[in-house]
């Protein structure tokens, strides 16, 4: 079975806690962002791509450097997203984040272990 966003989200929340990029103002103030859910480790941030057309595949932005070879983790072309243009996500903005695709829960756990 392919890892989906709804499978990865609980793993990320249990590991890192609540998303750090709630909507700052307007009618959706305080709610989860609609395109990116970001999490903070001790020193870094990562962001889960939750754009509606991507929900069947787990794609995550992480801070450089590029991770070592991890089975089930593929490095993708960089991707910009306006929702990364926030102070807490600056390290991932403007295409500077490493954009990866994660195909299994085991791969996600290995990526997290390396990243933390």
CORCORZI-V797073 format. One record per helix or strand of 3 or more residues. SS is the DSSP state (2 for helix, 1 for strand). FROM is the first residue (numbers start at 1). TO is the last residue. If there is no record, write none. Layout:
ss:SS from:FROM to:TO
ss:SS from:FROM to:TO
//
This chain:
ss:2 from:5 to:16
ss:1 from:36 to:40
ss:1 from:45 to:49
ss:2 from:52 to:54
ss:1 from:58 to:62
ss:1 from:73 to:75
ss:2 from:82 to:84
ss:2 from:87 to:92
ss:1 from:98 to:102
ss:2 from:105 to:115
//
